[in-house]
């Protein structure tokens, strides 16, 4: 998909709008076009969009008005490392609901705007997250403090390494590594690229503080993961 504003200069923030309401998309596009530091590189309804088109757009910020489907989310997790490693996600039109807010954070969002937010609030949020900041309603910020405080209390002793939080895909990949499969064989088995496999393995080695694939497998088993092979 060609950028709606033409090729994006390197200094601009590239935005992809994935919103159900066409009028909302068109209104935001008009506002973004009035600002020289933004380029809208794509827009679509979540029901019609594909993760391939999203990643190939080269967007820096993805604006959503609903949660991505599990399939869409898994595809992004597997492939964004090579195409959009710094992609920031903002959810708009949300409820003032703690469970929904925490779900948004777990899904990777760094921006969370309520239903009463205006279009200019969206512009400001996109600008903020592009600078590496996070955006949420003041009414929900206290929840983050409580969550962080509880996490500190529940954290294991510094002398004991923390159990790595491996995704289901990472656990599948480690099981295949334990069986002795090569990167090419793993890529074929999981229907992903060798590049993605190498990225996963690199991240896993860092997560479990291992210097080799075999050491990573043993470390992961020691944390209680059921790894066959």
C-alpha positions in Angstrom: 0.0 0.0 0.0 1.4 3.4 -1.0 1.7 6.0 1.7 -1.4 8.3 1.7 0.8 11.3 1.9 3.4 10.1 -0.5 6.9 8.8 0.6 7.5 9.4 4.3 10.6 11.6 5.1 12.9 9.9 7.5 12.1 12.5 10.2 8.3 11.9 10.1 6.2 9.5 12.2 4.6 6.9 9.9 1.1 6.1 11.1 -1.3 3.2 10.2 -4.9 3.6 11.1 -6.7 0.3 11.7 -10.2 1.5 12.7 -13.7 0.1 12.1 -15.3 3.4 11.4 -14.4 4.9 8.0 -15.5 8.4 9.0 -13.1 8.3 11.9 -10.3 7.1 9.7 -10.9 9.9 7.2 -11.2 12.6 9.9 -7.8 11.5 11.4 -6.2 11.3 8.0 -7.2 14.9 7.4 -5.7 16.0 10.7 -2.5 14.1 10.3 -2.0 15.6 6.8 -2.0 19.1 8.3 1.1 18.3 10.3 4.5 18.0 8.7 5.8 15.5 11.3 3.3 12.8 10.4 2.6 10.6 7.4 -0.3 8.2 7.2 1.1 5.1 5.4 -2.0 3.0 5.5 -5.6 2.8 6.7 -8.1 0.0 6.8 -10.9 -1.7 8.7 -9.6 -4.5 11.1 -11.9 -7.0 9.3 -10.2 -6.3 5.9 -6.6 -5.6 7.0 -3.8 -8.2 6.8 -0.7 -8.3 9.0 1.5 -8.5 5.9 0.2 -5.2 4.5 0.6 -3.6 8.0 4.2 -4.6 8.4 5.2 -3.8 4.8 3.8 -0.3 5.3 6.8 0.5 7.5 4.6 2.2 10.1 6.0 3.5 13.4 2.7 3.8 15.1 -0.4 1.6 14.8 -3.7 3.1 15.9 -6.5 0.6 16.8 -10.0 0.8 18.1 -10.2 -2.9 19.0 -7.9 -5.7 20.1 -6.1 -7.6 17.3 -7.2 -11.2 16.8 -4.9 -13.9 18.2 -3.8 -14.9 14.7 -3.0 -11.3 13.7 -1.1 -10.8 17.0 0.9 -14.0 16.6 1.9 -13.1 13.1 3.2 -9.7 14.3 5.1 -11.3 17.1 6.8 -13.7 14.7 7.6 -11.2 11.9 7.8 -7.6 13.3 11.4 -8.1 14.5 12.7 -7.9 10.9 10.2 -5.3 9.5 8.9 -3.2 12.4 10.9 -3.8 15.6 10.0 -0.5 17.1 6.3 -0.5 16.2 4.2 1.3 18.8 0.5 0.4 19.4 -2.2 2.7 20.6 -5.8 1.6 21.4 -8.5 4.3 21.2 -12.2 4.4 22.0 -11.6 2.2 25.1 -13.5 1.8 28.3 -12.4 3.0 31.8 -12.0 -0.6 32.8 -9.0 -2.0 34.7 -9.2 -5.5 33.2 -9.4 -4.1 29.6 -6.5 -1.8 30.4 -4.3 -4.6 31.7 -5.2 -6.7 28.7 -4.1 -3.8 26.4 -0.8 -3.6 28.1 -0.3 -7.4 27.9 -1.1 -7.2 24.2 1.7 -4.7 23.7 -0.1 -1.4 23.6 1.8 1.7 24.9 -1.2 4.0 24.4 -4.7 3.7 25.8 -7.3 6.4 25.1 -10.9 6.4 26.3 -14.1 6.9 24.3 -14.3 10.5 25.2 -10.9 11.3 23.7 -11.0 13.7 20.8 -9.1 13.5 17.5 -6.5 16.0 18.8 -5.9 13.6 21.8 -5.1 10.9 19.3 -2.6 13.2 17.5 -0.9 14.0 20.8 -0.8 10.3 21.8 0.8 9.3 18.6 3.4 12.0 19.0 4.1 10.9 22.6 4.5 7.2 21.9 6.8 8.0 18.9 9.1 9.6 21.4 9.2 6.5 23.5 6.6 7.6 26.1 3.5 5.8 27.2 0.0 7.3 27.3 -3.0 6.4 29.5 -5.8 8.1 31.4 -4.8 9.5 34.8 -7.6 7.5 36.4 -5.7 4.3 35.3 -2.2 5.3 36.1 -2.6 4.5 39.7 -3.2 0.9 38.7 0.2 0.7 37.1 1.8 1.9 40.4 -0.1 -0.8 42.3 0.8 -3.5 39.8 4.5 -2.5 39.9 4.5 -2.4 43.7 3.0 -5.9 43.9 5.4 -7.2 41.3 8.3 -6.0 43.4 6.9 -7.7 46.5 6.3 -10.9 44.6 9.7 -10.9 42.8 12.0 -13.8 43.8 15.2 -13.2 45.6 17.9 -11.5 43.5 20.0 -14.6 44.1 17.5 -16.8 42.3 17.2 -16.2 38.5 13.7 -15.3 37.4 11.7 -17.9 35.4 11.8 -16.7 31.7 8.4 -15.8 30.3 8.5 -17.8 27.1 5.7 -17.5 24.6 3.9 -20.6 23.2 5.8 -20.1 19.9 9.1 -19.9 21.8 8.4 -23.1 23.7 7.5 -24.9 20.4 10.7 -23.7 18.9 12.8 -24.8 21.9 11.2 -28.3 21.7 12.3 -28.5 18.0 15.8 -27.3 19.0 15.9 -30.0 21.6 15.1 -32.6 18.9 18.2 -31.5 17.0 16.4 -29.7 14.2 18.3 -27.1 12.2 17.1 -23.6 11.7 15.9 -24.5 8.2 14.0 -27.5 9.4 12.4 -25.5 12.3 11.4 -22.8 9.8 9.7 -25.4 7.6 8.0 -27.1 10.5 6.6 -23.8 11.9 6.0 -22.2 8.5 8.1 -19.2 9.2 11.4 -17.8 7.7 14.9 -18.9 8.8 15.4 -15.2 9.7 12.5 -15.3 12.1 13.9 -18.5 13.6 17.3 -16.9 14.2 15.7 -13.9 15.8 13.7 -16.1 18.2 16.8 -18.2 19.1 18.8 -15.0 19.7 16.1 -13.6 22.0 15.8 -17.0 23.8 19.5 -17.2 24.5 19.4 -13.7 26.0 16.3 -14.5 28.1 17.8 -17.6 29.7 21.4 -16.3 29.8 22.8 -19.1 27.7 25.7 -19.2 25.3 24.5 -22.2 23.2 21.3 -23.8 22.0 21.9 -26.9 24.2 22.6 -24.8 27.2 19.4 -22.8 26.5 17.4 -26.1 26.4 18.8 -27.3 29.7 18.2 -23.9 31.4 14.6 -23.8 30.2 14.0 -27.3 31.4 15.4 -26.3 34.8 12.7 -23.7 35.1 10.0 -26.3 34.8 9.1 -26.0 31.1 8.0 -29.3 29.6 10.5 -29.5 26.7 10.6 -32.8 24.8 13.5 -34.1 22.8 
